Amino acid sequence: MVQVRIDGIRTVVPEGTTVLEAAETMGIRIPTLCHYPGLSPFGGCRVCLVEVKRGDRSPLEASCTLPVDEGQVILTASRKVMEARRVVVELLLSSCPSSKTLQDLASQLGINRVRFKIKERECILCGRCVRYCKEQMRSGGIDFVGRGMASTVSSAFGTTPAECRNCGGCQWVCPVCERACLAGDLLNGLCGGCHNAAPVETCLVCTHCSESVGAGGHRVFHQ
């Protein structure tokens, strides 16, 4: 067992537990995107950053991949953490402003504008779909392709591989696909914060739904 202090509260957890898991057992919520139950830790999105106090140093680290250590002191919502988290979400929104999951997270973090150029890429490279395909379906039909800004998630040669089972799991776990934002026009990259609205079951990005206009001028997507 390992003793740690998270947001001033001492707790004891089994060795090998991540800081994210330890915080969850204490009822402390740390937002995540690339993390998903049943999948291996990835630490790619950086939304779950926490501040780790180490003497005069206090680096920011991804809580989903950071194991607890004896005497560790963790801050999950310090000013340093919140500022970094907002910048990360702004960057992600600039790539996928149509994601209601990201729009809701921006609203919860108090983000009122996106300071980066909006360019819809339809993917935040969180790797959920890649890990699900490899670890849960034992397929590996999709993977990361390219490097840097040219990175995408795709199958080999852009065609459906023989090992694909058409399970739809890659869409199910995708934080961009799971809920599409139907707010219409965006202002400074934001929809206005409608995080209390009912979830949308259809997916604009992965299923390429057809689009029509519903009551009130809002977009309605049909598969």
TAMODA-V528648 format. One record per residue. N is the residue number from 1. D_CENTER is the distance of its C-alpha to the mean C-alpha in whole Angstrom. Layout:
<<N,D_CENTER> <N,D_CENTER>>
This chain:
<<1,30> <2,28> <3,28> <4,26> <5,25> <6,22> <7,23> <8,26> <9,26> <10,28> <11,27> <12,28> <13,25> <14,26> <15,26> <16,23> <17,21> <18,17> <19,17> <20,14> <21,16> <22,19> <23,18> <24,17> <25,20> <26,21> <27,20> <28,18> <29,14> <30,11> <31,8> <32,5> <33,2> <34,4> <35,7> <36,9> <37,13> <38,15> <39,13> <40,14> <41,12> <42,11> <43,10> <44,9> <45,6> <46,8> <47,7> <48,9> <49,12> <50,15> <51,19> <52,21> <53,25> <54,27> <55,31> <56,31> <57,27> <58,24> <59,21> <60,17> <61,16> <62,12> <63,13> <64,12> <65,14> <66,17> <67,20> <68,22> <69,25> <70,29> <71,29> <72,25> <73,25> <74,21> <75,20> <76,17> <77,17> <78,20> <79,21> <80,20> <81,16> <82,16> <83,17> <84,15> <85,12> <86,13> <87,14> <88,10> <89,9> <90,12> <91,12> <92,9> <93,11> <94,14> <95,12> <96,11> <97,13> <98,14> <99,10> <100,11> <101,8> <102,8> <103,11> <104,12> <105,9> <106,12> <107,15> <108,14> <109,14> <110,17> <111,16> <112,19> <113,19> <114,17> <115,19> <116,18> <117,20> <118,18> <119,18> <120,16> <121,15> <122,13> <123,10> <124,8> <125,9> <126,6> <127,9> <128,9> <129,12> <130,14> <131,14> <132,14> <133,17> <134,19> <135,18> <136,19> <137,21> <138,23> <139,23> <140,21> <141,22> <142,19> <143,18> <144,17> <145,19> <146,21> <147,20> <148,19> <149,18> <150,20> <151,17> <152,16> <153,15> <154,19> <155,21> <156,25> <157,27> <158,24> <159,26> <160,25> <161,26> <162,29> <163,27> <164,24> <165,25> <166,23> <167,22> <168,19> <169,16> <170,14> <171,14> <172,13> <173,10> <174,9> <175,6> <176,8> <177,11> <178,11> <179,12> <180,14> <181,15> <182,19> <183,20> <184,22> <185,23> <186,20> <187,22> <188,21> <189,17> <190,17> <191,18> <192,20> <193,17> <194,18> <195,16> <196,19> <197,19> <198,19> <199,17> <200,17> <201,18> <202,18> <203,16> <204,17> <205,16> <206,16> <207,20> <208,21> <209,22> <210,25> <211,25> <212,28> <213,29> <214,29> <215,31> <216,30> <217,29> <218,25> <219,24> <220,24> <221,23> <222,25> <223,24>>
